[in-house]
Amino acid sequence: MPKTSPFFPRLESLNEPKIWEHWSGYLSAPRYQYSALFEYYAIRNSVAVFDTSPLFKYRFSGPDATAFLARVLTRNILTCRVGQAQYTIWCNEAGFVVEDGVILRLSENEYFLTAAEPNLRYFSDLVGDAAVTIEDISADYGMLAVQGPHSRTVLAQLTDAVQDLRYFRLTRTEVAGVPVILSRTGYTGDLGFELWIPATEALIVWDALFAAGQGYNILMMGTRALKMARVEAGLLLLDVDFSSARFAWTDAQRETPDELGLGWMLNKLDQDDRAFIGRTAIEAERKEKKSRWRTVGLTVDYHAYEKIHRDAGIMPPKDGVFHEETYSIYGQDGAYVGYATSYLYSSLLKRHIALAKLPPSLAQPGQEVLLEIMVIHKPVKVLARVVDMPFYNPERKTS
């Protein structure tokens, strides 16, 4: 039987299409409205809420917690102060990314980490003699992501702590008398916050939040709207834009931080003396310039896109175009050069965009390539250009 999040008694009545998917064993809705676009526009124009509870959650504590995480995580946890959060990754010894997640530093020797896949056994096997305790706290907390330009205004009715909370910072506060952890984080590329709520009191916070948001057209969002927003934000999704090094069959399916566009986490590697897992391989990749791919953004040339469809006798599809699957990419000479992993018509940007993998020689902004799409059951190549990511990056996200 699938599990349900602490918020399910409210979610069930909000789910108009009555469609559920499985996410890490939990019931999760792809959308709550009949059209995911209502939820998408709530993210970008008002305030939307996502139930993040199915994420795996781990607590690291003990005298060696920081030293342990400094060895296991690729990004330098020593730069993360108490009250800060970091987007981070962990790699294997070959320098390939195992997974990504967000880590919160609650005190000198206490951290919370989110992950998409179960990692308790993986982390526990690395403990050795370290004085660190790792606990799976996934069922202890319900999580809500409150995202959108009015997210701060809505939450400010419930707690003063939100007003001065900076980007990727966190604090302990109370909402409707319930102790919560509030962080300024999210997966939409917009202004947003996330709440860690004791599971037994989750509905108290839910009711207070939605009462506060009534005047701002607050909506629940499903996975589809969230994923549309994350593509615009240039954010990667496990098992779509990259595979876990633990579960991939061959190195051709694995990728390094630099290949995933996450090398910025290691920009100061020459000032970092940690012996973290994968360091030797990552340094060798950089020294020998062995990166096979660059993760880039693509925008489709609309005039070419429109002509291809009109020549086929159909209107060019726009709203509703969203795919998380592989699309082949070719050079101007017709040779295969790479692939796209996420493809979307952005209703906000009014263009078709994609996350893609190209060799370093073709990854410069402005580079023209041919993206293969389907038009009436036939593969057709359309002109696309490499662009910087994120595609959408509002000032309010970090201000």
N, C-alpha and C positions, 0 to 999 in steps of 0.2 A: 504493500500500500504506500502511495506517495505521502510524504510529510507535508504539513502546512505551517506557514510562518505564524508568529504570534498575532499578526494583523489579519489573518484569514477571515475571521468573522465579519470584518468590514469589507475586505476585498471581494468576497463572494457576492455581496449585494451590488457592488459597483461594476462588476464585470457584465456589461450589456450583451456581448456576443456569446457569453458562456463558453469561451474557448480557453483551455489551459494547456500549458506545456510542462515538461519536466525540466527542472534545473537543480542539479545536485541532489536529486531525490525529492525536491519540493515542487509543489504546484506553483506555477508562475504564469502570469497572463501575458501573451504577446501584445494585447491591447485591451483597454477597458471600454473605449468608445467603439462605435462601428467603423470609424476611420481613425487610424493612428495619427493622421495629420492634425486632428484636434489636440492631441497630446503633445505632438511635436511643437505646435505653435504656442502651447502653454509654456514649454521650456524656454522658448525664445522671446516670448512677449509678456508673460505673467509669472506664474509659479506652478511647477509640477512636482509630484512626489513619486519616488520609486522605492519599492520594497527590496532592499538589498540584503535581507536576512539570509537567503540561501548561500551567501559567500561563506567559505570556511574562515574561521576566526581562531587565532592562536594567541596565547599569553606567554611571554618569555619573562622570567623573573629569576632573581638570585644574584650573588656577588659577581658571577662571570657572565651575566646576560649580555652586557655590552661587548665584551671581548669575543664572546661566541658569535654574535651577530656581525661583528666587524670581520670575522673570518668567513662566515657563510654568505653574507650579502655582498653583492658586487659594488653597489654604491656605498660610499663611506658613511657608516652610521655614526661615526665619531663627530661628524659635522651637524648631526641632528640633536638639538638641545631639548631639554625638558619643555614640553608644551609645543613641540613642533611635530609635523608629520612629513614623511618623504614617500614619493613614488620610487619604488626600488625593484631590483631584479635579483635573482640568484642563478648562478651558472654551474655547470659541471667542470671537471678538470680540463676538458678540451676547449673550454671557453664558450660553449654553446649555452644559450639561455634556457634554463629549466622552467622558470615562470616569473611572473611579475605580481606586484601587490603594493598596498599602501601600509606603511608602518607608522605607528603613533608612539611617541615616547612620553609616557605618563609620569615617570619619575626617574631617578638616576639608574635604577635597576629593574624597571618594569616597562614592557613594551606590548602593544597589541599589533597583530599583523593580519591582514586579510589576504585570501588567496582563492583562486577559482577552482583549484583542484585540491584533494586531500594531501596534506604534506606532513602530517604528524610523524609518521614513520620515517619519512625522508629526513626531517630535521633531527629526530631522536637518534638516528643512526650516526649522526655527526657529533654528538655531544662528547663522547669520550669521557675524560676525567673532569670536564668543565663543571663548575658549580652553577648550573642553570637548570631551571625547571620549565618544561614546555607543557602547556595544557591546551586541550581542545575546548574552547569556550563557545563553539558555534551555536549551541542550543541555549546558551545563557542570555544572549542578547538578540533583540530585534533591531534591525537597522533601517532607517529611512533616509533617503537622499532627497533633500528639499532644494530644488534647482530653479533658476530663472531670475529675471531682473527684479522681481518683487519678493524673492525668497528672504532677503534680509528684513524687509519691512514686515512681513508676516511673522517671522520668528521673533522680531523685536517686541511684539505684543506678549510674548511668552517668557522672554528672558532678556535682561539687559546685556548679557555676555556677548551677544551677537554683534553689537554695534562696533566695537573696536577690534574684533577678531580678524587678524590678517590672514592672507592667503597661505594655506598649508600650515596653519596654527590650530591648536586645540585647547579646550578648557573643560573643566568639570563645572556643571551648573545644574539648575533644577528647572523642569518644565511641568507645570501643573502639580507641583509638589513631589515630582519623581526625579531622583538623581540621574542625570544623563551625562554622556560625554559628547561634546559638540565640537566638530572639526569643520574647517572651511576647505572642504575637498569635494570632489565629485567627478563624474564621468561624462559630462555634457559639454565641457569647454565653455561654460557660462558661469555667472555668479551662482554660487551654490554652497550648501552646507550638508553635513551628514550627522545623524544622531544615532548614538549607541544607547539603547534603552533596555533596562532589565526586562526580560521576556514576560515575567509575571505582571508587569505594570504597563505593558506596551500599549494597550488600548486606551489607557488614560491619556497618554501623550498624543496618540492618534486623534482622539476626539477633540482635544484642546487645539491641536494644529489645524485641523480642518474647520473648526469653528473660527479660528483666527483668520483663515484664508478665504472665507466665504466672500468677502468684499473684493477679492482679487481674482475671482474665477479659478480658484485652485482646482487642479485636476490630478487624478492618479494617472501615471503613465506606465505603459507596459514595456516589454523588452524591445519592441520594434521602434518606437519613438526614441528610446534611449540609444539604440544602435545607430539610428539616423543622425542623431546629434553627435555621437562619438566619432563618426566618419568625418563630419565637418570640422571637428576639433583635431583630427589627425591622430586619434588615440587607437592603439592596437587592441585587438581582441584575440585571446588565446583560442587555438583551434580554427581560427579564420585567417588571421594575418600572420600567425606563426604557430609552430608546433612545439610542445614541450620536449626538451632534449631527453627527458626520461622515457617518453613514450614513442618517439619517432623511430622508424625502422632503420633509416640510414642517415648519414651526415648530410645528404642532399636535402633532407627535410628539416635539418637543424640550422639555426642561425645564431650569429654572435651579436653582442650589443651594437657594434658598429654597423653590421648589416641590417639591423632592425631600426637604425636611426636613434639608438639609445646611447651612443658613445659619449654624449654630453655628460652622462653620469660620471665619466672617467676623464674629464677634461684636465684635471689636476693630478693625474696619476703619477707624475714625476715628483709631486710633493707628498705622496701617500705611500707610507712604508708598510702597509698591511700585506700580509701573505694570504690574501683571500683566495677562495677556490676559483680557479680558472685564470688567475692573473698571468701566469707564465705563458699560457696559450694566447691570451689577448695581446700581451706585449709583443709576442712573436708575429701575430697577425699584422699588427701596426708597423712593426719594423720591416717586415718583408712585403708589406702591401698586398696581403693575400685575401682581402675581402672580396667575396664573389658578387655581392649585391649591395645596393643601396635601396632603402625604403623611401619612396618619393610620393608626392602627390601628382595626380594627372587631372587636367581639365580637358574635356572633349570639345573640339571645335564645333560650335553649334550649327554653323552654316553647312559644314560637311555632314553633320548628323541629320539635319533637316533634309538635305538633298537626297541622301541615301534612302530615307524612308519615303519621300515623295516620289522618287523614281520607282519605288516598289508599289506605289499606289496607296500608301497608308499615311496617316498622321503620325508624326514623331512622338513616341511616348515620353511623358514627362512625369507628373505626379504619379507615384506608385512604383517608379523604377527604383528598386533597392534589392541588391543581390550580395550575398556573402558566399562567393564561389570563385573559382579560378577563371580568368579571362586571359587568353594569350595575347602577347604584345610582340609586334614585329617592327623591324627597322624599315627605313624608306626603301631598301633593296628587297624587302619581302622576307628577310631572314628572321627566324625566331630569336628574340632577345630577352624576353622576360615575361612577367605575368602580373595581372591585377588580382587582388584578393577581396576587396570590398568596392562596390560600385553603386552609386546613388545619384538620383536627380535631387539636387538641393533646392527645395522650395524657397528658401531664403536667398540663396545666391543666384538662383535662376540659371543653373548650369549643371551639367553632368560631371561628377567628380569621382575619383577612384584613388585607393591606396594601392601602390604597385611596387614591384621589385624589378630593378634594372641594374645592369652592370655599371660600375663606377664611371666608365667612359661615356655613358649615355644618361647620367643622372643629373646633369647640370640644368638649372631652370632655363626654360626656353627651348630645350631639346624637343624636336618633333618625332613622334613615333606613331605607329598604327595600332589601335586597340581593336581586337576582334569581338564583335557583338553579333547577336542573332537578329535577323530581320526576316520574318515569315519563314522560320525554320532553316534559314541558310546563314552560314557564317559570313560576315561582311566586315571589312576593315575600315575604321573611321579614324580620321586625324585627331591626335591628342597631343598635349604639350605638358612637359614637366613643369611643376610649379612648387614653390616653397609651401611647407605646411607650418601651422594649421591653415586650413582654408578659411576658417572663421575664428576670430580671436578678439572678442569685444573687450574694451578697456575695463569694463565693470568686473570682469572675471577676477582681476587681481587688485583693483583699486579699493 
